[in-house]
Amino acid sequence: MPTEIWLAPLHGITSRTFRNTLSRHFGGIGFFMAPFLPAQTIGKLNKRVWQDIFPELNTALPLMPQLMGNQPEQFVDTMRMLNEQFGYEHFNINIGCPSSPVVRHTRGCGLMPHPDRVEAIVREITTKTTYKLSLKMRLGLHTADEGRELLWRLNSYPLNFLVIHPRLGDDLYSGTPDWDTFEEFYYLTQHPIVYSGDIFTVADYQRLSQRFPNMAGWMLGRGLLRNPFLAEEVQGLPTGDKTARFQAFHRDLVESLLPIRGESGTLANLKELWHYFANFTGMTEEELRNLLRINDLEEFTLFCSRKKEF
Ligand SMILES: Cc1cc2nc3c(=O)[nH]c(=O)nc-3n(C[C@H](O)[C@H](O)[C@H](O)COP(=O)(O)O)c2cc1C
């Protein structure tokens, strides 16, 4: 049976253009989760950011929108609008983002120490709408007791699944994930779980899928950026000439970004991505530093294409 693989949402990186270009060149992924959009009450909605999830521009794979907010009515209003305008019926709520401005405003992972507030949001959505709902969370913000309490409470609500990244918000992305606590959560919740975190190689995936055989799906984020063939490799698909395929993908990405982001926006986006691609192409730290110093798009892409064998 093919494994259900999701592209993890990475705000500022896995935007529509990236997702579409990725799906033109690489297989193995079944679903996209879009990076978070703000949940707002009707009068305050910023519809400009919805461009990322326009259905007519997101036809490659099923796409699930993700929302971030902290008030029940913000979620209900935004979901209703996205359903009426675009037909979306399944939404994910972000309670895992650990960035300090987000946490300070009691959004993202900042909600995890407040189970009453999360429960109020979930209750409002599940009683006032018929949309399918999932949450993306961590083990907690400061301690895993926050996650335990939340999981226990969420068992009473009809959620489609939970995505769990096995770190605390306080840990950001440092250290190794806490798989023992994740295992406890895996058995504590009655909801299906989609796993997200630190799958960088096929061996990582195999180790985790043996330990957690009943996972509803697997999310690949930084691992897939470091090696765009990772989903194919996990699925056991042939990868062929990796160098030629990566270079074709990269050319297509530049050409797709240019009309939307302009030269400087494209360059900024590529610089972000090359922090990850550098790993796959075997760039040394010094080469990467030199690459990131380049401020001309043509020179930048020329430098990238000099790496011939991956
Ligand atoms: C730069 C960056 C942006 C992210 N943006 C989001 C986001 O918008 N929504 C979300 O739920 N998670 C976000 N995440 C978390 C990832 O989806 C994922 O859970 C995390 O990176 C761990 O998985 P990985 O090791 O496979 O990357 C982000 C992570 C990074 C590094």
The ligand as an ORCA input file, in Angstrom:
! r2SCAN-3c Opt
* xyz 0 1
  C      10.803     27.862      8.033
  C       9.674     27.011      8.574
  C       8.369     27.416      8.400
  C       7.310     26.647      8.921
  N       6.013     27.039      8.714
  C       4.988     26.276      9.190
  C       3.627     26.615      8.943
  O       3.290     27.580      8.246
  N       2.667     25.830      9.518
  C       2.968     24.714     10.257
  O       2.073     24.032     10.738
  N       4.247     24.350     10.466
  C       5.252     25.094      9.947
  N       6.538     24.681     10.140
  C       6.806     23.383     10.789
  C       6.887     22.267      9.713
  O       5.654     22.087      9.055
  C       7.292     20.927     10.330
  O       6.326     20.508     11.252
  C       8.655     21.017     11.038
  O       9.597     21.664     10.208
  C       9.186     19.626     11.394
  O       9.209     18.795     10.279
  P      10.514     18.585      9.337
  O      11.648     18.192     10.231
  O      10.068     17.494      8.382
  O      10.773     19.895      8.645
  C       7.599     25.452      9.634
  C       8.939     25.060      9.805
  C       9.963     25.809      9.287
  C      11.391     25.345      9.488
*
